[in-house]
């Protein structure tokens, strides 16, 4: 299995791995690329899966990236495992920088003059969280639901983020698509050549051992017993 671990991680270890892998992000990236190259599928199908996974990874779809990547890969007839691996372009190191750039681009495209800063984004997230939690409690009590924080977050953060991330996400995903095809094709060709060479070596070794093994002496089908009459001269 692609994602199976020899030792199961605890919830705390899994949460820590999401923010900083044990071997570092360089090793994690090499692992994903290694798995991507070894997928047993056509390079173009793998590349379509990479495109789908990378594109969904750039979009603000928290908690739904795997489902979105698998669905888009299925529609594009791409490799679903490659799509799941492709979503790892979204990580705690790259996402903040990409998010700020995407929201800024979205504000410019939508003509929003709200100042964009870490403090403003944090306040928008905080107000949305307060409204979300309050509305959840209001479903089971007499409190009144409030939507101002959620609406503000939707209009000034989420929608600009989605619109601003879509264009750059498509461009970057296309770059990954065209880079994946020759890499996977070259790796598969190298593996096939190595497999053929090993098969030829095994065949030559088998033939050599067959020539060196002693031949068994022919054995007569019938034996002449002591009680049988002697044959005439």
C-alpha positions in Angstrom: 0.0 0.0 0.0 1.2 3.5 -0.8 0.3 5.2 2.5 0.6 2.1 4.9 3.1 2.5 7.7 5.0 -0.2 9.5 4.2 1.3 12.9 0.9 3.2 13.4 1.3 6.8 14.5 -0.6 8.1 17.5 -2.9 11.1 17.1 -0.3 13.4 18.6 2.4 12.1 16.3 0.1 12.3 13.3 -0.7 16.0 14.1 3.0 16.8 14.5 3.8 15.2 11.2 1.2 17.4 9.4 3.1 20.5 10.4 6.7 19.2 10.4 7.6 15.7 9.1 10.2 13.7 11.2 12.7 13.6 8.4 12.1 17.2 7.3 10.2 18.6 4.3 13.0 17.7 1.9 12.8 14.0 2.7 9.0 14.1 2.6 9.1 15.8 -0.8 11.6 13.1 -2.1 9.3 10.4 -0.7 6.3 11.8 -2.6 8.3 12.1 -5.8 9.6 8.6 -5.4 6.1 7.2 -4.9 4.9 9.2 -7.9 7.5 7.8 -10.2 6.8 4.2 -9.1 3.0 4.3 -9.8 2.2 1.5 -12.3 0.3 3.5 -14.8 0.6 5.4 -18.1 2.7 8.6 -17.7 -0.1 10.8 -19.1 -2.7 9.4 -16.6 -0.2 9.9 -13.8 0.4 13.5 -15.0 -3.4 14.2 -15.1 -3.7 12.9 -11.6 -0.8 15.2 -10.5 -2.6 18.2 -12.2 -5.8 17.4 -10.4 -4.1 17.0 -7.0 -2.0 20.1 -7.3 -4.9 22.3 -8.4 -7.1 21.1 -5.5 -4.2 21.6 -3.1 -3.9 25.2 -4.1 -7.6 25.9 -3.5 -9.1 26.7 0.0 -10.9 23.4 0.5 -9.9 22.4 4.1 -10.9 18.8 5.0 -12.0 18.1 1.4 -8.8 18.1 -0.6 -8.5 14.3 -0.9 -12.2 14.0 -2.0 -11.9 16.9 -4.4 -8.6 15.6 -5.9 -10.0 12.1 -6.3 -13.1 13.4 -7.9 -11.3 15.7 -10.3 -8.9 12.9 -11.2 -11.8 10.6 -11.9 -13.4 13.1 -14.2 -10.1 13.7 -16.0 -9.4 10.0 -16.2 -6.2 10.5 -14.3 -4.5 8.3 -11.7 -6.3 8.8 -8.4 -3.3 7.9 -6.2 -1.2 10.5 -8.1 -3.9 13.0 -7.4 -3.8 12.2 -3.6 0.0 12.6 -3.6 -0.3 15.8 -5.6 -2.3 17.5 -2.8 0.9 17.5 -0.7 1.9 20.7 -2.4 -0.3 22.3 0.2 1.6 22.3 3.5 2.1 24.6 6.5 5.3 26.0 4.9 4.0 27.0 1.5 0.3 27.6 2.2 0.7 30.9 4.2 2.7 32.6 1.4 0.5 31.3 -1.3 -2.7 32.3 0.6 -1.6 35.9 1.1 -0.7 36.2 -2.5 -4.0 34.6 -3.6 -6.1 36.8 -1.3 -4.2 39.9 -2.5 -4.9 39.0 -6.1 -8.5 38.2 -5.4 -9.0 41.6 -3.7 -7.5 43.3 -6.7 -9.7 41.3 -9.2 -12.8 42.0 -7.1 -12.0 45.6 -6.4 -12.0 45.2 -2.6 -10.3 48.0 -0.8 -10.1 46.2 2.6 -6.5 46.4 3.9 -4.9 43.0 3.9 -2.6 42.2 6.8 -2.0 39.3 9.1 -4.0 41.1 11.8 -6.9 41.7 9.5 -6.9 38.0 8.3 -6.6 36.8 11.9 -9.6 39.0 13.0 -11.7 37.7 10.1 -10.9 34.1 11.1 -11.6 34.8 14.8 -15.0 36.5 14.1 -16.0 33.7 11.8 -15.0 31.1 14.4 -17.0 32.9 17.1 -20.1 33.1 14.9 -19.7 29.4 13.9 -19.4 28.2 17.5 -22.2 30.5 18.7 -24.6 29.3 16.0 -23.8 25.7 16.8 -24.7 26.3 20.4 -27.8 28.3 19.3 -29.1 25.1 17.6 -29.6 23.6 21.1 -30.5 26.6 23.1 -32.4 29.9 23.2 -29.5 32.0 21.8 -29.9 33.9 18.5 -27.7 33.0 15.5 -25.3 35.6 14.2 -23.9 35.6 10.7 -22.0 38.9 10.4 -18.6 37.4 11.1 -19.2 34.5 8.7 -20.4 36.8 6.0 -17.5 39.2 6.4 -15.1 36.2 6.3 -16.8 34.8 3.2 -16.7 38.2 1.3 -13.2 39.4 2.3 -11.2 36.2 2.8 -12.6 33.0 1.3 -14.1 34.2 -2.0 -11.1 36.4 -2.8 -8.8 33.5 -1.8 -10.6 31.1 -4.1 -10.7 33.4 -7.1 -7.1 34.6 -6.6 -5.8 31.0 -6.2 -7.6 29.6 -9.3 -5.6 31.2 -12.0 -2.1 30.7 -10.5 -3.1 27.2 -9.3 -4.0 26.2 -12.9 -0.7 27.6 -14.2 1.4 25.9 -11.6 -0.5 22.7 -12.0 0.1 22.7 -15.7 3.8 23.1 -15.0 3.7 20.1 -12.8 1.7 18.2 -15.4 4.3 18.8 -18.2 7.2 18.1 -15.9 5.7 14.8 -14.7 5.3 13.1 -18.1 9.0 13.0 -19.1 10.1 12.2 -15.5 7.7 9.2 -15.2 8.4 8.0 -18.7 12.2 8.1 -18.2 11.9 6.3 -14.9 9.6 3.6 -16.3 12.0 3.1 -19.3 15.0 2.8 -16.9 13.2 0.2 -14.8 12.1 -1.7 -17.9 15.7 -1.7 -19.2 17.1 -2.8 -15.9 14.5 -5.6 -15.6 15.3 -6.9 -19.1 19.1 -6.8 -18.3 18.5 -8.8 -15.1 16.3 -11.3 -16.9 19.0 -11.8 -19.5 21.6 -12.3 -16.8 19.4 -14.9 -15.1 18.8 -16.7 -18.4 22.5 -16.9 -19.2 23.3 -18.1 -15.7 20.6 -20.8 -16.0 22.1 -21.9 -19.3 25.6 -22.0 -17.9 24.5 -24.1 -14.9 22.7 -26.4 -17.3 25.9 -27.0 -19.3 28.0 -27.6 -16.2 25.6 -30.1 -14.6 26.6 -33.8 -15.2 24.4 -35.8 -17.5 22.6 -38.8 -16.0 23.7 -42.1 -17.3 21.0 -43.9 -19.4 19.3 -46.7 -17.5 17.8 -49.7 -19.3 14.1 -50.2 -19.0 14.5 -54.0 -18.3 16.9 -55.9 -16.0 18.0 -59.5 -16.4 17.3 -61.4 -13.2 19.1 -64.4 -11.9 16.1 -66.7 -12.6 15.7 -65.7 -16.2 17.1 -68.1 -18.8 20.3 -67.0 -20.4 20.0 -65.7 -23.9 21.4 -67.6 -26.8 24.8 -66.6 -28.0 
